[in-house]
Amino acid sequence: ASRVNMPIGVVESIPFQVSTNFFIITPGNDNDLWILSSWLLSVFGQIQFEWHGINQEGMRKIEKPQLLQVRVPNNLTYTQAEIDHLKSLMKLASPLDANSLAPRDIDAFWHAKLCQTLSLEPIDEYFELMQRLCEERRDGSA
């Protein structure tokens, strides 16, 4: 078995019900909601899920201990226009597909944002890393 899609969802209405297979994260405010969810949906968040996740018969399994290892940039500042842009990107973005990994607008946003303070490899390098991690998990070598 292999999980192909890597979704992250945002629930904007309360109350709601989820199964036990979900983690509920409640950010401090709406801006944090869009920053966190878009980061986790991006290739940068997904690489961390793939790296820290448990390989369970070729599928990536995330439990609370693995989730707590995921790092989110906390030293960046955002304009309201960037937050609004992240919100629209989240609503339009499809989850990564392990069978056809390719940069999306949300990945480009985060790459550009990180490049303001860090020297990063081209975005394609991160997708190559993600592809290798997914292949290792499916092949059982992870």
Stockholm file with secondary structure:
# STOCKHOLM 1.0

chainA/1-142         ASRVNMPIGVVESIPFQVSTNFFIITPGNDNDLWILSSWLLSVFGQIQFEWHGINQEGMRKIEKPQLLQVRVPNNLTYTQAEIDHLKSLMKLASPLDANSLAPRDIDAFWHAKLCQTLSLEPIDEYFELMQRLCEERRDGSA
#=GR chainA/1-142 SS CCCCEECCCCCCSSSCCCCTTCCCCCCSSHHHHHHHHHHHHSHHHHHHHHHHSEEETTEEECCHHHHTTCCCCCSCCCCHHHHHHHHHHHHHCCCEETTSCCCCHHHHHHHHHHHTTSCCCCHHHHHHHHHHHHHHHHHTCC
#=GC SS_cons         CCCCEECCCCCCSSSCCCCTTCCCCCCSSHHHHHHHHHHHHSHHHHHHHHHHSEEETTEEECCHHHHTTCCCCCSCCCCHHHHHHHHHHHHHCCCEETTSCCCCHHHHHHHHHHHTTSCCCCHHHHHHHHHHHHHHHHHTCC
//
